[in-house]
C-alpha cells in the first residue's frame, strides 16, 4: 500500500481517429503530438487495427489508449441516418464523453454529423436552448476574436442569440485569456433601428444581459479585433466564416498574380492568419466539450484542437480564466 | 426651318451634387468627366451657387445644367425625417426622375436615405415586391459577379429573394454583358436541407423560376466568379459586402506588415479589385434607375456610377444586352 495520496487521473480528450480528409494517419500523429508536446492525455476512437498500425509508426502503442468503433462517417454523408451513425467513431466518442470517460471530444469529421452526434450522445447543458459553434478569427493586431455561432443553429430566436453571446464570453475567457470580454452583435449599421428583426430584438436582450455589450459591429469589423466576441446567428456566421477564408485566400492570390511578392512568403502569411491554426470550432453549450477541426486538418492542427478542447474542458465556461492564447501553432 | 429630322434628346442622368464625403467638389468633377470622357449627359442637383462655383473651375457652366435644391442630407442622418428630406437634393433628384425629366439618379449619399427617397419619389415597378441593391464584386479571374440584395431589404420573403434573382439577371445582362447569367443562392452548404428557412424556401422557388439556377454557393465562393449573380437577403448581403471589403483590406495589410511587398504596389492591387471602382450599388426594381456610389467616392468613381446608371437606364432589365463591362476606371 502506497503512502502517497491518490490523485484521480485527468479524464482524457477523446479524439475521433477516423474523421477528416487525412484520418487516421494525421489524426493519430496529432494525438501523439498533443500528448508529447502539450501533455494532453488523449484516447483514440476508431478502427482498432488501422489505428494501432499508425500508433506503431510513432512508437506509441500502449502510450495512447484506443477504443474500437466499427464505422467511419464519410465526409460527404452529412445527413447520415441515425442507424449508420450509431456505431461510428463519432457516436462512440461522444458516448464516452457523455458518461464521463472523457472530458472532451475532438473530431475533424463533418460539422453537421458531429453536432448531431454530440447533442444526442453528450446532451445540452441545463438551461441552454441550442448549441453554438465558436471559431477564433485572427485579427490584424495579432490577437483573435471569437465568432459565435459559426454554423450550429441556422435559425435561432433572439433569446438564443443572446445566449450564444454568454457562451462566447466563456470561450474568450478560457481560450483567449480575456478577463472581461466585449461582445459585438454582427449587423448592418450601428444606428438604432438598423439591422433585421433578429438583430433588433437580440440587441435589446444583449443590452439587458450580464455581458459587456459593445453594440453592433459590421462586416468590415470582423477581422478588425475591436471586440472579443462577435455574436450572430449560425447562418450569417457560417457565411461570414467561409467568406473570410475565401477573401483572404483571394486577396493573397491577387498579390501573387501581380507578381509583387514571392508565393512562398505569401504562403507563410496565409498560414499565420489561417483560422484553422487557431484550434478549430468549439461546439458550446453541451455537458461536455466538443471541438470540430477543419476536415483538411493535418497533425499540428489536430494537436492544437486537442489543446483547445482540454483548456475549454478544464474551465467553467462562465467563470474560467485563460491559460493559453489562440496563437498559431506553426 | 431645318430639313434634318428632329431627334428627341436623351434624358440626362440626374446626379446628386451634395452627396458623399467629397460633394460638391468631387461630384461636380465626376459629372464633367462623365460628360466629356463617356458622353453621358448629366444634370446636377444641389445648392446652386456652390455647384456653379465648382462648374466654373472646370469651365463647364452652361455645359451641365443645374437644378437647385435647398438642403443636403447629412451622411450620418440615415433615419432623416421626411420633412428634412423633402427639400433635399435626394428628394428633388428622385422627383425629376419620377416625372421623366431624367432617366436615372446617382448619389453618393447614405444608402438608407437614397432608398427611402427613391421608393417615394420614383416608385416601384409594377409587380416588384421590394427593391434590391446590386453591387458588382470583382473576381480573381478578372470578371465580376453581381451581389443582390446588398442591403435594401433586410427581411425579405422567399418570393422577394426569387425576384431579386430576376433583377440581378437584368443587371448582369445590362452592366456585365452576360447573355445567359447563372444564379447562385448564398447559403451554408449545397446539400438539400442545408441553409436556413429563407434559403430552403427560396431555393424551391428559384428552381422553378425562369433564371438559370446554379444552386447554392457558400461564403468562400463569393469572389470565386463561379456564378454571374449571387442572390441573398439584404442583411446577409450587406454583411458579406462589407466583409469582403474588410478582409481584402486586412489581407493586404498583413502582406504589408510582413514586409514582403511595397505599400505602393499593394495599393495598386487594392484599387484594381476595389468594388467601389465597379460602379457603385444599383437600386433595382424601381420605375427609374438609381445608383448609389460609396460615400467616399472621388470624381472617377462618380463618373463610373453615371456610366453604369446610363447603361442600366438604356436597357429593359429583362432583355438588354450589355455594352460595357465592370472593369475599373483607374
Interface residues (C-beta under 8 A of the other chain):
Chain A: X78 X79 X112 X140 X151 X154 X155 X186 X187 X188 X189 X191 X193 X194 X195 X196 X197 X199 X218 X219 X220 X221 X222 X223 X224 X233 X234 X235 X236 X238 X239 X240 X241 X242 X243 X244 X245 X246 X247 X248 X249 X250 X251 X252 X253 X254 X255 X257 X258 X260 X261 X262 X265 X266 X268 X269 X272 X273
Chain B: X78 X79 X112 X140 X151 X154 X155 X186 X187 X188 X189 X191 X193 X194 X195 X196 X197 X199 X218 X219 X220 X221 X222 X223 X224 X233 X234 X235 X236 X238 X239 X240 X241 X242 X243 X244 X245 X246 X247 X248 X249 X250 X251 X252 X253 X254 X255 X257 X258 X260 X261 X262 X265 X266 X268 X269 X272 X273
